[in-house]
């Protein structure tokens, strides 16, 4: 991806979905539908990290903080956080499911919300 395309990808703002209401999986699905650029950014940064370090495993929380720092994703509206930490487990699973080259990138544990 060119530098110009990357800038366009990250010039978007995160669309909040309001205050925390409902189960996390439902909130995640709504957030992801409104903010597909977050998924693309996570995939890009994960690949950059793997290429730069040679490591196969990547920490989703590290990537999440990298997005906050590097791209200064901000919230509009009532949501308290632009990138809610509750979504990291769902993004790691979604990425491993959809991206063959990142299928082994994250270590996962049983979801508490699935209990």
TIDO-635712 format. One line per 2 residues: number of its first residue (from 1); their letters; for each residue x, y, z of N, C-alpha, C. Coordinates in Angstrom, 2 decimals. Layout:
<nodes>
NUM = A = X/Y/Z/X/Y/Z/X/Y/Z; ...
</nodes>
This chain:
<nodes>
1 = XX = 0.85/-1.16/0.00/0.00/0.00/0.00/0.90/1.23/0.00; 0.56/2.19/-0.85/1.39/3.40/-0.93/1.20/4.27/0.30
3 = XX = 2.18/5.16/0.53/2.09/6.07/1.66/0.84/6.94/1.56; 0.51/7.36/0.34/-0.67/8.20/0.13/-1.95/7.44/0.49
5 = XX = -2.02/6.18/0.10/-3.18/5.36/0.43/-3.28/5.15/1.94; -2.14/4.97/2.59/-2.13/4.80/4.04/-2.63/6.06/4.73
7 = XX = -2.21/7.23/4.26/-2.68/8.48/4.86/-4.18/8.61/4.70; -4.70/8.26/3.53/-6.14/8.34/3.31/-6.88/7.38/4.23
9 = XX = -6.32/6.20/4.43/-6.94/5.20/5.29/-7.08/5.73/6.71; -6.06/6.42/7.21/-6.05/6.84/8.59/-6.51/8.27/8.81
11 = XX = -6.95/8.93/7.76/-7.49/10.26/7.94/-8.93/10.20/8.42; -9.54/9.03/8.34/-10.91/8.86/8.80/-10.97/8.93/10.32
13 = XX = -12.11/9.28/10.80/-12.35/9.32/12.23/-13.13/8.09/12.64; -12.96/7.68/13.85/-13.73/6.57/14.39/-15.13/7.08/14.69
15 = XX = -16.11/6.33/14.26/-17.49/6.69/14.54/-17.92/5.98/15.81; -18.18/6.70/16.87/-18.59/6.05/18.12/-20.02/5.54/18.01
17 = XX = -20.36/4.62/18.87/-21.72/4.09/18.87/-22.45/4.45/20.14; -21.97/5.46/20.83/-22.65/5.90/22.04/-22.06/5.26/23.28
19 = XX = -22.75/5.41/24.36/-22.29/4.87/25.63/-22.36/3.34/25.61; -21.62/2.72/26.51/-21.56/1.26/26.56/-22.92/0.70/26.97
21 = XX = -23.59/0.12/26.00/-24.88/-0.51/26.26/-24.92/-1.84/25.52; -25.43/-2.84/26.17/-25.57/-4.13/25.53/-24.32/-4.97/25.65
23 = XX = -24.43/-6.22/25.22/-23.30/-7.16/25.29/-22.15/-6.72/24.38; -20.94/-7.01/24.81/-19.75/-6.62/24.06/-19.78/-7.15/22.62
25 = XX = -20.15/-8.41/22.36/-20.15/-8.87/20.97/-21.05/-8.03/20.06; -22.18/-7.60/20.56/-23.09/-6.77/19.77/-22.49/-5.38/19.54
27 = XX = -21.90/-4.82/20.58/-21.27/-3.50/20.45/-20.10/-3.57/19.46; -19.33/-4.68/19.53/-18.21/-4.85/18.60/-18.71/-4.91/17.16
29 = XX = -19.74/-5.70/16.90/-20.25/-5.82/15.52/-20.69/-4.46/14.99; -21.36/-3.69/15.82/-21.81/-2.36/15.39/-20.62/-1.44/15.14
31 = XX = -19.66/-1.44/16.06/-18.46/-0.61/15.91/-17.71/-0.98/14.64; -17.52/-2.27/14.41/-16.77/-2.74/13.24/-17.49/-2.34/11.95
33 = XX = -18.79/-2.44/11.93/-19.55/-2.07/10.74/-19.41/-0.58/10.43; -19.33/0.24/11.46/-19.21/1.68/11.28/-17.78/2.13/11.04
35 = XX = -16.81/1.30/11.39/-15.39/1.68/11.34/-14.53/0.61/10.67; -14.79/0.26/9.42/-14.00/-0.80/8.78/-12.52/-0.44/8.66
37 = XX = -12.19/0.84/8.68/-10.80/1.27/8.57/-9.97/0.85/9.78; -10.61/0.61/10.93/-9.87/0.16/12.11/-9.32/-1.25/11.85
39 = XX = -10.15/-2.12/11.28/-9.71/-3.48/10.93/-8.53/-3.43/9.96; -8.66/-2.61/8.92/-7.58/-2.50/7.93/-6.29/-1.98/8.56
41 = XX = -6.43/-1.02/9.47/-5.26/-0.47/10.15/-4.58/-1.52/11.01; -5.36/-2.31/11.73/-4.79/-3.37/12.57/-4.02/-4.38/11.73
43 = XX = -4.60/-4.77/10.61/-3.92/-5.73/9.72/-2.61/-5.16/9.20; -2.65/-3.91/8.79/-1.45/-3.28/8.25/-0.34/-3.19/9.30
45 = XX = -0.68/-2.75/10.50/0.32/-2.59/11.55/0.84/-3.96/12.00; -0.02/-4.97/12.04/0.43/-6.32/12.40/1.45/-6.83/11.39
47 = XX = 1.18/-6.61/10.12/2.12/-7.06/9.08/3.43/-6.28/9.16; 3.34/-4.99/9.40/4.55/-4.19/9.55/5.41/-4.71/10.70
49 = XX = 4.77/-5.00/11.82/5.48/-5.49/12.99/6.17/-6.82/12.70; 5.44/-7.73/12.08/6.01/-9.04/11.78/7.19/-8.91/10.83
51 = XX = 7.06/-8.05/9.83/8.14/-7.87/8.87/9.36/-7.22/9.52; 9.13/-6.24/10.37/10.23/-5.51/11.00/10.97/-6.34/12.04
53 = XX = 10.24/-7.20/12.76/10.86/-7.95/13.86/11.19/-9.39/13.52; 10.51/-9.95/12.53/10.68/-11.36/12.21/9.92/-12.28/13.14
55 = XX = 9.19/-11.71/14.07/8.40/-12.51/15.02/7.06/-12.86/14.41; 6.59/-14.06/14.74/5.30/-14.51/14.23/4.13/-14.02/15.09
57 = XX = 4.34/-13.98/16.39/3.28/-13.56/17.31/3.28/-12.04/17.45; 2.07/-11.50/17.55/1.88/-10.07/17.69/0.91/-9.84/18.85
59 = XX = 1.13/-8.82/19.62/0.22/-8.49/20.71/-0.86/-7.54/20.24; -2.12/-7.97/20.31/-3.21/-7.12/19.86/-3.29/-5.83/20.68
61 = XX = -3.04/-5.92/21.98/-3.08/-4.71/22.80/-2.00/-3.72/22.36; -0.83/-4.23/21.97/0.23/-3.37/21.47/-0.22/-2.68/20.18
63 = XX = -0.85/-3.44/19.28/-1.34/-2.85/18.03/-2.40/-1.78/18.30; -3.27/-2.06/19.25/-4.34/-1.14/19.62/-3.76/0.19/20.09
65 = XX = -2.75/0.10/20.95/-2.11/1.32/21.45/-1.33/2.02/20.33; -0.77/1.25/19.44/-0.07/1.83/18.29/-1.03/2.65/17.44
67 = XX = -2.23/2.14/17.22/-3.22/2.91/16.46/-3.56/4.20/17.19; -3.73/4.12/18.47/-4.03/5.33/19.25/-2.92/6.36/19.11
69 = XX = -1.69/5.89/19.18/-0.54/6.79/19.13/-0.27/7.30/17.71; -0.10/6.36/16.80/0.35/6.71/15.45/-0.69/7.48/14.66
71 = XX = -1.92/7.09/14.80/-2.94/7.65/13.93/-3.92/8.57/14.66; -3.77/8.70/15.96/-4.58/9.62/16.76/-6.07/9.51/16.41
73 = XX = -6.58/8.28/16.40/-8.00/8.08/16.14/-8.78/8.71/17.29; -9.74/9.51/16.96/-10.49/10.23/17.98/-11.98/9.93/17.87
75 = XX = -12.67/10.23/18.95/-14.11/9.98/19.00/-14.88/11.25/18.72; -16.04/11.07/18.18/-17.01/12.15/18.08/-18.27/11.66/18.75
77 = XX = -18.98/12.51/19.37/-20.23/12.11/19.99/-20.06/11.80/21.46; -20.88/10.89/21.96/-20.94/10.62/23.38/-19.99/9.53/23.87
79 = XX = -19.42/8.75/22.97/-18.57/7.64/23.40/-17.36/8.16/24.16; -17.01/7.47/25.23/-15.89/7.90/26.06/-14.55/7.62/25.39
81 = XX = -14.43/6.50/24.69/-13.16/6.10/24.08/-13.37/5.84/22.59; -12.42/6.28/21.78/-12.50/6.02/20.35/-12.26/4.54/20.07
83 = XX = -11.27/3.97/20.74/-10.95/2.57/20.55/-11.14/1.86/21.89; -12.27/1.26/22.06/-12.63/0.59/23.31/-11.80/-0.68/23.46
85 = XX = -11.11/-0.82/24.58/-10.27/-2.00/24.83/-11.06/-3.30/24.81; -12.35/-3.24/25.00/-13.19/-4.44/25.01/-13.22/-5.14/23.66
87 = XX = -12.82/-4.46/22.60/-12.93/-5.03/21.25/-11.69/-5.78/20.78; -10.59/-5.70/21.51/-9.35/-6.29/21.02/-9.45/-7.79/20.81
89 = XX = -10.10/-8.49/21.72/-10.23/-9.95/21.59/-11.02/-10.33/20.34; -12.01/-9.52/20.01/-12.84/-9.80/18.84/-12.10/-9.46/17.55
91 = XX = -11.32/-8.38/17.57/-10.53/-8.06/16.38/-9.46/-9.13/16.13; -8.81/-9.62/17.16/-7.78/-10.64/16.94/-8.38/-11.89/16.31
93 = XX = -9.53/-12.31/16.78/-10.19/-13.49/16.21/-10.66/-13.25/14.78; -11.20/-12.08/14.52/-11.67/-11.75/13.18/-10.51/-11.71/12.19
95 = XX = -9.42/-11.11/12.60/-8.24/-11.04/11.72/-7.69/-12.43/11.44; -7.57/-13.26/12.47/-7.04/-14.62/12.26/-7.96/-15.44/11.36
97 = XX = -9.24/-15.18/11.42/-10.21/-15.90/10.60/-10.17/-15.45/9.14; -9.98/-14.16/8.91/-10.08/-13.60/7.56/-8.76/-13.42/6.82
99 = XX = -7.65/-13.36/7.55/-6.36/-13.07/6.93/-5.44/-14.28/7.05; -5.29/-15.06/6.00/-4.48/-16.29/6.08/-3.06/-16.06/6.57
101 = XX = -2.43/-14.95/6.18/-1.06/-14.71/6.61/-0.96/-14.30/8.08; -2.09/-13.97/8.70/-2.11/-13.60/10.12/-2.87/-14.62/10.98
103 = XX = -3.12/-15.79/10.42/-3.92/-16.81/11.10/-3.31/-17.29/12.41; -1.99/-17.16/12.54/-1.32/-17.62/13.76/-0.70/-16.46/14.54
105 = XX = -1.14/-15.24/14.26/-0.48/-14.05/14.81/-0.78/-13.78/16.28; -1.95/-14.19/16.75/-2.37/-13.81/18.09/-2.64/-15.03/18.96
107 = XX = -2.32/-14.88/20.22/-2.69/-15.91/21.20/-4.06/-15.51/21.76; -4.95/-16.47/21.81/-6.29/-16.16/22.33/-6.63/-17.05/23.51
109 = XX = -7.53/-16.57/24.31/-8.06/-17.32/25.44/-9.57/-17.34/25.33; -10.20/-18.11/26.19/-11.66/-18.18/26.18/-12.22/-16.79/26.50
111 = XX = -13.23/-16.39/25.74/-13.86/-15.10/25.98/-14.77/-15.17/27.20; -14.64/-14.21/28.09/-15.53/-14.17/29.25/-16.96/-13.90/28.85
113 = XX = -17.14/-13.08/27.83/-18.50/-12.75/27.38/-19.19/-13.94/26.72; -18.42/-14.97/26.36/-19.00/-16.17/25.74/-19.36/-17.21/26.78
115 = X = -19.05/-16.95/28.05/-19.30/-17.93/29.11/-20.75/-18.06/29.45
</nodes>
